[in-house]
Each structure stands twice: as C-alpha cells, then as structure tokens.
Amino acid sequence: MMRFLMGVVATLVLLLAVGAWVVYSGRVDVSADTPHSALVYRMIETAREKSVERAISHALAPANLSDTERVRRGAGNYAAMCVECHLAPGKANSEIRKGLYPEPPDLSQPAKSQADVAARQFWIIKHGIKASGMPAWSKGGIEDDAIWDMVAFIQKMPTLTADQYAALVESSDGHSHGGVADDNHHGEAAVQEAPHGHDTPGQVSGKQAAPAVVKKKEHDPNDGHAH
C-alpha cells in the first residue's frame, strides 16, 4: 500500500514538474489566431457553461422583460456597447469580431437553447467571461436594471429586420445608463455612489446627476479608417 501511495505522489510531482516546465518554457501558445486543441476547448467550454449554470440557478428574470419600453431603452446601449462583437440584423461580420477567440456569438440569431437564456445573458453581461474578450459591464457602472433592458432587447432582436433594428436604435435614448464616467473630467467619474446613509447613488454633493446620454454617431466612410 505504501509503495502505491509513493507511486501516486511521485506521479503527481512529475506532472507538476512537466506542467511548470511547459509554462515557464514559453511553449504555451497564447496567440488569438491559433485555436485551442479540441480537448482543451471542450474543457474550457464545459467549465464555462457549468459555472454560469451554477451562478444563475436561482436567478429570475423580470416579469416585464418583453415590455416595449425596456426593449427601446436596451436598443441604444446594445448599439453602443455590443454590436461590433455580437452583430445586428443586416450587419456583416466586423473586424474586431473576426480577431476575437473564441468568436463571440451572433446575437442577431435565435439562441440555440432557450433554457434560462435571459438569466444567462444577464449574468454574462454583468460579470463578463475571463480570457474571452467579454467584459464585466457592471465594472463600468451599468446598473442591473439597464442590463435587463439590454437583455430585453437581445431577446427581441432576432425577430427584427435591419430597418426595424435601425429604427429602434434611433428611437432609443442612445448610450444611456447611470454611473458612466464623464470624459471632461479626464477619466474621473462625474457620477459617484455616495456612502451609505448620505446621498443616494447617482447624486453628487447632494445634487441629482443626470445620466450620460451619447447618441450613436452614424458611420462615415471617410473617417480616416483605411487599410
């Protein structure tokens, strides 16, 4: 029995040593244009899906997720924050999406699985996914209600034509949600959350701070981006 245990320990030590050698030798290819092996990709994919599944096991989507006002508000934020990676009706593949690995899902298409899809989308938008290019948008200040608005829009988007998508984005408030940093303050947030017991979130020095609203700029073919 002792010899068996010693053999197990020796095997583990050897595996650790080999793993350390592979890492420190620089032989792990981290380039985004070289895919993982099928086994590694499947392991990462399974770990991701099981992690998200566990995180949303008790999550409930708002009852009014299909509300037209939610969808309208979500359209502007989606167009400003998501469309270059996740596309939209009538939008061809983008440069940034082609260069990301793994490739972000095309949210203009119906979800492959409808099981807890709203809660899953909410969690991913809020918390992001490590080493995938998907940011945790909550770290930038977007609040839960605005994230649910985006989820409401994403649920609706696969049913829209390109013209309907454009009209909905145009009718929205643009890129608008609480907690957005003001560029005029050189990176310092103009809207800060006050300590508990004082001003409410979204107020500065006792005054109500208006949410930042940035209308989406139309694409200019002569904007200097040429290659």
MOUR-V884328 format. One record per helix or strand. SS is the DSSP state (a for helix, b for strand). FROM is the first residue (numbers start at 1). TO is the last residue. If there is no record, write none. Layout:
ss/from/to
SS/FROM/TO
SS/FROM/TO
This chain:
ss/from/to
a/2/24
a/38/55
a/68/81
a/83/86
a/95/99
a/117/127
b/129/129
b/134/134
a/137/140
a/144/157
a/162/171
b/175/177
a/183/185
b/203/204
b/207/208
b/212/214
